[in-house]
């Protein structure tokens, strides 16, 4: 089955960089050399790429096979650079870098006195040049996405000389935690609500009209899941570019493609949609992925909330009634096609903003569908109940809720 797949392991932009040193100590003004001991925290676990629905990731999922270490001056100009590949040998540079025991850390001997910061990039590939990151969303798929972190407060720990590496000056420590430059949404289940009622309000002629809507049964087939409103290009910790947003995009879902005109047509289906197009038609896909899998979307957090569109067919709503057809007309429900997830809640009645979506974070959610769907992407309505748990590094339950106003 040829699913169009987005897969990642996640995340970090503005809050991407982490420093664990609390003690401030100025770098000496003397022009002599110094030594720096670099330690990298939190590197357990390996995940492999999935061929269809992505592997379900958790806060402990980390897949970094190489790191680029840049020692820079105060202006972030690179003074010393070193690449370290993953190596399980006891005395390897990787073991020193990721070790947790006393005396662990990869030591840089006699570095220039101007060095004041340590940047580390996991799985850098060709994305990092002169300590600047330039990459696109399609390049940040699979299991080895780009991680990043920095220590901007080097702390001296002891005076030299220290055998077996005598130098003048002091040895400074850099303790760095790296996080993915991306965020990740994981849909773990899509299901039809069993509540079978909701209250809908609409402003009609300046007056608020309210209707209680009920039904006896609601079913549909899921043909595709599409990510909209995401940033395609990441440059550095303060800049994301090329917002992808198809306001009226029904015609942009073509023969398994998910087309964006930015500025020329670009097919983002490989990393921004799930569907199975075969035999000249879209086949039904499972609402619940296989065990250990999820419908996952990587994205660069930016100034907009990500939108997810569920493409539904064979929609069947039985026994639907409304107490006020001016506010809600049941005869329109069966004509719907899309369920558009446009809101997320981190607490009861606390809606998430774009700033709440952080790099280095997994957002797990279950989608509960009600029979109030939209038939176009241009007129997006708030019609999906979402439950989200945030991971990693902090787990939080996000309370689901409907916005039934229009």
C-alpha positions in Angstrom: 0.0 0.0 0.0 1.6 3.3 -1.1 0.8 5.7 1.6 2.0 9.2 1.3 3.8 9.6 4.5 5.2 12.2 6.7 7.7 10.9 9.3 9.9 12.6 11.9 11.3 12.5 15.3 11.1 16.0 16.5 11.8 19.5 17.0 13.5 23.2 18.2 13.6 26.8 17.1 13.3 29.7 19.6 13.3 27.4 22.7 15.6 25.0 20.9 18.8 25.9 22.7 19.4 24.7 26.3 22.1 25.4 28.7 22.4 23.6 32.0 25.1 25.7 33.7 23.8 28.0 36.4 27.1 29.4 37.7 28.3 32.4 35.8 32.1 32.9 35.4 33.6 35.3 32.9 36.1 34.1 30.4 39.6 35.4 31.3 40.9 38.3 29.4 44.4 36.8 29.1 45.4 35.9 25.6 46.6 32.4 26.5 44.9 29.1 25.5 42.3 27.2 27.5 40.7 23.8 27.4 37.0 23.0 27.0 35.3 19.8 28.1 32.0 19.2 26.2 29.3 16.8 27.5 26.1 16.0 25.6 23.1 15.0 27.6 20.2 12.7 26.9 21.1 10.4 24.0 19.4 7.0 24.5 17.4 5.1 22.0 17.3 4.5 18.2 14.3 4.5 15.9 14.1 3.5 12.3 12.0 4.9 9.5 8.6 3.5 8.9 7.4 2.6 5.4 3.8 3.6 5.9 2.3 5.2 9.0 5.1 6.6 11.0 6.5 5.0 14.1 4.8 6.3 17.3 7.4 8.4 19.0 7.8 9.2 22.7 9.8 11.6 24.8 12.6 9.0 25.0 12.9 8.6 21.2 16.2 10.0 20.1 18.0 9.0 16.9 21.3 10.9 16.5 24.1 9.2 14.6 26.6 12.1 14.4 27.1 15.5 15.9 28.8 18.7 14.7 30.5 20.6 17.5 31.2 24.3 16.9 33.2 26.3 19.4 32.5 30.0 18.7 33.4 33.4 19.9 30.9 35.9 21.3 29.7 36.8 17.8 29.0 33.2 16.9 31.9 33.0 14.5 33.3 29.4 14.4 36.8 29.1 16.0 37.0 25.4 16.3 34.8 22.7 14.6 34.7 19.0 15.0 32.4 16.2 13.8 31.9 13.1 16.0 30.2 10.0 14.6 28.3 7.5 16.8 30.7 4.9 18.1 30.0 2.4 20.9 33.7 1.8 21.7 34.5 2.6 25.4 37.2 5.2 24.6 35.7 6.8 21.5 35.0 10.5 21.3 31.3 9.6 21.2 31.5 7.8 24.5 33.4 10.7 26.1 30.9 13.1 24.7 27.8 11.3 25.9 29.1 9.7 29.0 27.6 10.5 32.4 30.3 9.3 34.8 32.8 11.4 36.7 35.4 12.9 34.4 33.3 12.4 31.3 33.3 14.9 28.5 35.1 15.4 25.2 38.1 17.7 25.8 39.3 20.3 23.4 42.9 21.2 24.3 44.5 24.6 23.9 41.6 26.3 22.2 41.9 30.1 21.6 40.9 32.3 24.5 38.2 33.9 22.4 36.0 30.8 22.5 32.9 31.5 24.7 30.1 29.4 23.3 29.6 25.8 22.3 27.0 24.8 19.6 26.1 21.2 18.9 24.1 19.9 16.0 22.8 16.4 15.7 22.5 14.8 12.3 23.8 18.0 10.7 24.2 16.7 7.1 24.6 19.8 4.8 22.1 21.9 6.8 24.7 23.7 8.9 27.2 26.0 7.3 29.3 28.5 9.3 27.1 27.9 12.3 23.9 28.9 10.3 21.1 26.4 9.7 19.3 26.3 6.4 17.0 23.4 5.7 13.5 22.6 4.3 10.7 20.5 5.7 11.1 17.8 3.0 14.7 17.4 4.1 13.7 16.8 7.7 11.9 13.5 7.4 12.9 10.0 8.4 14.3 9.2 11.7 17.4 11.3 11.7 16.1 14.9 11.8 18.3 17.9 12.8 18.9 18.5 16.5 20.5 21.6 18.0 21.6 23.0 21.3 24.0 25.6 22.7 25.9 26.4 26.0 26.5 30.2 26.2 27.9 30.1 29.7 31.1 28.2 29.9 32.0 27.4 33.5 35.7 26.9 34.7 36.1 23.7 36.7 39.8 23.5 37.6 43.1 25.1 36.9 45.7 23.5 34.6 48.1 21.8 34.1 46.2 18.5 34.4 47.8 15.3 33.2 47.9 13.8 30.7 47.0 17.0 28.8 49.0 19.9 30.3 48.0 23.3 29.2 48.0 26.8 30.6 44.9 28.4 31.9 41.8 26.6 32.9 39.5 23.9 31.6 35.9 25.0 31.0 32.8 22.8 30.9 30.0 22.9 28.3 26.9 20.9 29.1 24.6 20.9 26.2 21.1 19.3 25.7 20.1 19.1 22.0 16.5 19.0 20.8 15.0 18.5 17.3 14.3 21.7 15.4 10.8 20.5 14.5 7.6 19.9 16.3 5.5 16.8 15.6 1.8 16.1 15.6 0.8 12.4 16.1 -2.8 11.3 15.4 -3.2 8.1 17.3 -6.9 7.5 16.7 -9.8 9.0 14.7 -13.3 7.9 15.8 -16.9 8.9 15.6 -18.4 10.4 18.7 -20.9 8.4 20.7 -22.4 11.5 22.4 -24.8 12.1 19.5 -25.7 15.6 20.4 -24.2 19.1 20.5 -25.3 22.7 20.8 -24.7 25.0 17.8 -24.9 28.8 17.8 -24.9 31.2 14.8 -25.2 35.0 14.5 -28.1 35.7 12.2 -29.1 39.3 11.5 -27.2 40.5 14.5 -29.0 38.0 16.8 -27.5 34.9 18.3 -29.5 31.8 17.3 -29.0 28.5 19.1 -29.9 25.0 18.2 -29.6 21.6 19.9 -28.6 19.0 17.3 -29.1 15.3 17.8 -28.7 12.2 15.6 -28.9 8.4 15.8 -25.9 7.2 13.7 -22.9 8.8 12.0 -20.3 6.9 9.7 -17.9 7.8 6.9 -14.9 6.5 5.1 -11.5 8.2 5.6 -9.7 8.9 2.3 -6.9 11.2 3.3 -5.3 13.3 6.0 -3.6 16.6 5.0 -1.4 19.1 6.8 -2.0 22.8 5.9 -0.5 26.1 7.2 3.0 25.1 8.0 6.4 26.7 7.4 8.5 25.0 4.8 11.9 26.6 5.3 13.9 26.9 8.5 17.0 29.2 8.6 17.9 29.9 12.2 16.4 30.3 15.6 14.5 33.5 14.8 13.4 32.9 11.2 11.0 30.5 9.4 10.0 31.2 5.9 7.7 30.1 3.1 4.3 29.6 4.8 2.4 26.8 3.0 -1.4 27.6 3.2 -3.9 26.6 0.5 -7.1 28.4 1.6 -9.2 26.8 -1.1 -7.4 23.6 -1.8 -9.9 21.0 -2.9 -8.5 21.1 -6.4 -5.0 20.8 -5.1 -5.6 17.3 -3.9 -4.9 15.6 -7.2 -4.1 11.9 -7.9 -2.3 11.4 -4.6 -0.6 14.7 -4.8 -0.9 17.6 -2.3 0.0 20.6 -4.3 1.1 24.1 -3.1 1.7 27.1 -5.4 4.7 28.7 -3.5 5.5 30.2 -6.0 5.4 27.2 -8.4 3.5 24.0 -7.9 5.2 21.8 -5.3 4.0 18.4 -4.3 4.2 18.0 -0.5 2.4 14.7 -0.3 5.5 12.8 0.7 5.7 14.7 4.1 2.4 16.6 4.5 -0.3 14.1 3.7 -1.5 10.5 4.1 -3.5 8.8 1.3 -3.6 5.7 -0.8 -4.2 6.6 -4.4 -4.4 3.5 -6.6 -6.5 2.2 -9.5 -7.5 5.8 -10.4 -9.2 6.4 -7.0 -8.5 7.2 -3.4 -8.7 4.1 -1.3 -10.1 4.0 2.3 -7.4 4.3 5.0 -7.6 3.1 8.5 -8.9 5.5 11.2 -6.8 3.7 13.8 -3.1 3.1 12.7 -1.5 -0.2 13.4 -0.1 -0.8 16.9 3.1 1.3 17.4 2.2 3.6 14.5 0.6 7.0 14.1 -0.3 9.5 11.4 2.5 11.9 12.1 3.3 15.4 10.7 6.5 17.3 11.3 6.4 21.0 11.0 8.4 24.1 11.8 6.5 26.1 14.5 5.8 29.6 13.3 3.2 32.4 13.6 0.1 30.2 12.6 -1.6 27.2 14.2 -1.2 24.1 12.0 -4.4 22.9 10.3 -5.2 19.3 9.6 -7.9 18.3 7.0 -9.6 14.9 7.0 -11.0 14.0 3.6 -14.2 11.9 4.2 -16.5 10.2 1.7 -19.7 8.0 2.0 -20.8 10.2 4.9 -24.0 8.8 6.5 -25.9 10.7 9.2 -29.1 9.1 10.3 -31.9 10.6 12.4 -30.4 14.1 12.6 -32.7 16.7 14.1 -32.3 20.4 15.0 -34.4 22.4 17.4 -33.7 25.5 15.3 -33.1 25.1 11.5 -32.2 28.8 11.2 -29.1 28.1 13.3 -28.4 24.6 12.0 -30.0 22.9 9.0 -29.6 19.1 9.2 -30.2 18.6 5.5 -26.8 20.2 4.8 -24.8 17.7 6.9 -24.7 14.9 4.4 -23.2 17.1 1.7 -20.0 17.6 3.7 -16.6 16.3 2.8 -13.9 17.7 5.1 -13.4 17.7 8.8 -11.0 20.5 9.5 -9.0 20.6 12.7 -8.3 24.2 13.4 -8.3 24.5 17.2 -6.4 22.7 20.0 -6.9 23.1 23.7 -4.2 22.7 26.4 -6.6 23.0 29.3 -10.4 23.3 29.6 -11.4 26.4 27.6 -7.8 27.4 27.1 -7.2 27.5 23.3 -3.6 27.0 22.1 -2.0 29.7 20.1 0.8 29.5 17.5 3.3 30.3 20.2 2.2 27.3 22.2 3.6 24.9 19.6 7.2 24.4 20.5 10.1 22.8 18.7 11.3 19.6 20.3 7.8 18.6 21.3 5.5 15.8 20.3 1.7 16.5 20.4 -0.3 13.4 20.7 -4.0 13.6 19.9 -7.1 11.6 19.3 -9.7 13.1 16.9 -13.4 12.7 17.7 -15.7 13.5 14.8 -19.2 14.9 15.0 -21.5 15.3 12.0 -21.0 19.0 11.4 -18.4 19.0 8.7 -17.4 21.5 6.0 -17.6 20.8 2.3 -14.7 23.1 1.3 -11.3 24.1 2.7 -12.0 27.8 2.1 -14.8 28.0 4.6 -13.2 26.2 7.5 -15.4 25.6 10.5 -14.5 24.5 14.0 -15.8 21.0 14.0 -13.4 18.5 15.5 -12.9 17.5 19.1 -9.2 17.0 19.8 -7.3 15.4 22.7 -3.6 16.0 23.0 -0.8 15.0 25.3 2.4 17.0 25.0 5.8 15.2 25.0 8.7 15.1 25.4 10.6 16.7 28.4 7.2 17.7 29.8 4.0 15.8 29.5 0.6 17.6 29.7 -2.9 16.6 29.0 -4.8 18.9 26.6 -8.5 19.0 27.2 -10.6 18.5 24.1 -13.4 20.9 23.2 -15.8 22.0 20.4 -16.1 25.5 19.1 -19.7 25.3 17.9 -20.1 29.0 17.1 -20.3 30.3 13.6 
